[in-house]
Amino acid sequence: MKRYILLASVGLAIACNTGCLLNAYSSDPTMRMKALMNQSEDLRQIEQEWARIWFTDHPSHLTNERVDGGLQ
């Protein structure tokens, strides 16, 4: 019986976090559009941040050919 109660509580917690029971966005169309635009802008910028973290936005310095404007 304890297992079923624990499973039900975990299922309820997961359902609340996905927006099923509690709405993630406002019901006002203007506020909802603002929230969706902010979220999409955050998702667009995370790709640039990820490239900056892994240094893939710079050319490789392991080659003899310097394309970064360094010493030639």
N, C-alpha and C positions, 0 to 999 in steps of 0.2 A: 504494500500500500504506500509506503514511503517513497518507493521508486516512482510510482505514478504521480504523486504530488510533486516530486522534484522535477519530473519530466514535463508536467503541465506548467510549472512555474518557469522553467527554462524556455519552453515554447512561448509563453506569454511575454517574457522579456525580449525574446527575439522578434516577436510580432510587433511589439511596441517600437523597437528600434528601426524597423523597416518602413514605417509610415503606414502600416495597416490600421492600427487602432488610433494613433495620434497622427494627424496630418503633418507632413514635413513643411508644407508651404501654406501661406495664407490663402483664404478664400477670395480675398480682394484681387481682381485680375492685375491691377497695377503693382501691388506689392509682390504678387507671385512672379510677375515678369521681372521685377528687379532682382528677386532672389535667384531666379533661373539664370539671368544674365551674369550675376556675380559668380555663381557656381561654374558656369561655362568659361568665364574669364580665368578663374582659378585653375581649371583643368587645362586651359590653353597654356598658361604660364608654367605649369609644373614640368612640361616637356623641356622647356628652356633651362629650368633649374636643374633637371636631371642631367642634361648635357653638360652644364657647367660643373656639376659635382664630379662627373666621371671624366672631365677634361676632353670631351669629344667635340667641343666647339672650337678647339684650337688645332692647327696643323701639328703633325708629329715632328719632334725635334731629333728623331733618331736617324733621319736621312741626311745625306750630304747636301742636298738642295734646300736652301733656306727660302721658304716662301712667306715667312712671318715678318720679314723686314729686318732680320738680324744681320750679323756680319756675313759678308759674301766673299 
